Amino acid sequence: MTHIVVLGGGVMGEALIAGLLLLDPKPNIVVVEQREDRGQELVERYGVSCADSRTAVAGAQVIIAVVKPQDMRAALDEISDVVPTGALIISIAAGVTTETIESLVPQAAVVRAMPNTPARIQRGVIGMSAGLTCQPEQFAQAVELLSAVGVVLEIPESLQDAITATSGSGPAYVFYLAEAMMLGAQQAGLSHDDARTAVAQTILGSAELLAASTQSPVELRANVTSPNGTTAAAIATFDEHGVRDGIIAGMVSARDRSAELSGS
């Protein structure tokens, strides 16, 4: 049974716990959470254990660090001398490089991962990069573990900023679109509840069609866009308002901000 420590029991920490417990055999999970009431909530909900960080990691095979980037150094300083030699550290702290973590816990193997919030329902996208000290079998173990919450993309660490801008921040772009579509639907006459259902199911169905189809997004959009029709009118208005260019520019800004946070 794999002994996994999850450092941080927030939204993403809980998503990872829920997914990891779907594995067969189930791992032994110990969560480290500073808020006592939150830790107890996770214990009751998932049957995991809760302990202080030094006690938890002393016998850990895998440590998943789900802490804020600005808190990572302090969290690792606290446990660095008790992390077992050869333990695997999976960090999901945006902007914190594997090199930084390796310098703080040199006896461990390090993998950097960027998940997104659909991991809460096992539909996430996780960009993963191996550090210099990570052996192929350890990286394979990390991929297997995080595959429990979504699709894993193995990427060079130099592309972590790009995956952050694409799938890490991506759900917010979709929710932003949904927000605008719902407002438009209500202005067109639909009730709030009907607008929410129509928009959510349209986005869900369109995403599943894109994933299942061999056609490009351009081709799929063309299939819906009759000349001089309603969709053509909407697309023309989007173009007038620079929607496409705004999305592209926004994603580049997200990538650049990720690079600034990592100091790369």
N, C-alpha and C positions, 0 to 999 in steps of 0.2 A: 504494500500500500504506500503510495507516494505521499510524503509529508510536505504539504504546501502551506506557506505562510502568506497571508494577504495583508500587507501593510496599508491600512486605510479602508474603512468600511462605509465610504460614501456611496453615491449612486453607481459609479463605475465599479467600485469594489464589490458591491452587492451583485451587479450584473455578472461579474467574473465568477463569484462564488456560486451563483445559481447555475451558470453554464458548466462549471467544473464538476458539479455534483451530478451532472448527467453522464459523466464518463463511467465506463465499466472496465475495471472496478473503480468504485468511488474513491477519490483520494481522501486522506485525512487533512482537513483544513482547519488552520488556526488563524483567527483574525485578530489583528492589532488595531484597536480603535480607541482614541483618546476619550471620546464621550461614552461614559459608562452606560447610559441608557440606550444609546445606539448599539453598542456592543451586545448588550443583553437582548435587544430586539433581533439581531442577526442570529444569536444563539438559539432563540426560541423559534425563529422562522425556518432556519435551515439545519439545525442540529449540529452546527460547528462549535468549536471551542473558541474561547477568548482569553488572551493572555497579554502581559506586557511584552514589549518588543524583544528584549534580551532573552527572556524565557522562551518566547515563541521560536526565535530563529536558531537557538542553540543546537537543535537537532534537525533543522530544516534541510530538505533536498532542493526545494524550489522556493524562492522568495519573490513574490510579485509586489513591486513597489507602486502603490496607487496613491501617491502623495503629490501635492502641488510642487511644481518645479522649484519654487523658492524655498521649499521645506526639505528638498531631497538631501542636501548636504548634511543638515542637522540630523535627519533621520538615519542616515548611513553612519555618521560619526558615532551615534549612540550604540550601534550594533556591530561595527566593523570588526572588533576583536573577538566576537563570539560566532560570526558566520563561519560554518564549517568549510574546510578546504574542499574545493570542487563543487560547492553549491552553485545553483543556477539562479541568477538574479534577472528577472524580467521587469524592466522599467517602462512605465507608460507616461512618464513625466515629459511633457513636450519641451523640447529645447535642451534637455540634459543629455549630453553625448555619452556614448559607451566609454570613451576615453576618460571622462570625468569620473564615472562610477568605478571603472577599473583602478583608478588612482586612489580611490577611497577604500575599496575592498579588493585588494589585489589577488587574494586567494580564491575569488569567485569567478565564474564565467558570466558574461553579461550579454543580454539581448535587449535591444530597444524596440518598443512596440508602440504603435499609434492606433488605438481602437476608436470606434465612434459609438454614439449612444444607442443605436439599434442593437448593440450587443445585449441590451436589456431583454430582448426577445429572441436572442440567438440569431439575429440577422445582421450582425455587424460586419464591418470591413476592418481588417487589422493589417497595417503595414509593419513588417518585422525585419530587423537588421541585426546581424550577429556582430559582436565585438571581436577584438583581436584574440582574446583568450578563450573564446567560445569554440568548442570542438563541434564537428558536424553532428555527432549523435546528440549533443546537448541542444543544438539549435533545432534538430528534428523533434526533440522532446517539447521544446517551447512551442513549436508550430502545432504539434498534436494537442497540447493543452489549450491553446487559445482558439484552435479550430472549433472548440466546444461552443464558442459564442459567435461564430461567423466565418467568413471567408478570409483566409490569410494570403497576403501578397508578400512574397519574399523580395525585398528591395535593398539596394545599396544604402548605407546610412546617408550618403550624400543626397538621397531623394526623400529623406524623411520630411523635409520642409514642404516638398511637393505633395506628398500624401496627406500631410496635415491640412494643406489648403484644399485638397480634393475631397477626401472622405472624412478626415477628422472634423473639419468645420462644415462639411457638406450637408449634414442633416439640417443645420440652421438655414442653409440656402433653400432647401425644400420647404421647410416650415415658413420661411419668408414668402415663398411663392404661394403656399397654401393660404397664408394670411391674406395676401392680396386677392387671390381667387375667391375666397369666401366673401370678402368685402364687395367684390364685383358682382358675385352671385346675388348678394342681398340687395345691392343697388338695382339689379335687374328684376327683383321681385321675390326671390326665394326667402323662406324663413331661415333663421340662423341654423336650426337643426338640419333642415334639408340641404342647406349650403354646405355644412360640415360633412354630411354623408356623401354628397355628390363629389365634393373636392377630394376627400380622403380616398374614396373608392376609385376615382379617376386617376389619381397619382399612383395608387397601389397597382391598379390594373395596367397602367402604362409602363410602370417600372418592370412588372413581370413580363409584359410583352417584349420590352427591350431586351431583357435578360434571355428570353427564350428564342428571340428571332435572330436570324442571320443577317437581317437588313440593318443598315446604319440608321442612326437617329434622323439623318437628313431624309432618307428614303421613307422611314415610318411617318415622319411629319408630312411628307409629300402625299402619302396615301390618304391623309385626312384633309388635305388642303385643295379643294376644288377651285378652279379659276373664278375670281369674282364672287366667291362664296363667303360664308360667315367666318370661317377660319382664316381665309386670306385677308379679310378685313382686320381681324385681330392681330395677325402677324405683322401686317403693314403698320399698324399703330404701335406695336412693340418696337419695330425698327425705327419709327419716327422718334420714339422716346429713348432710343439707345439702350434697350434692355439687354441685347446680346453683348454689346461692348461693355456695358456696366458689369455684367456677370464675369466676363473675362478679366476685366481690370480688378474687380474685387478679389478674385482668386489669386491673381498675381500679388496683390497687396497682402493677402493672408500668408502666402508663401514667404514674402519679404519680411513680414513681422515675425514669423516663425524663425527665420534665419537670425533676426536681430536678438530674439530671446535666447537663442543658442550660442550667440557670439560667432556664428559662422559667416 
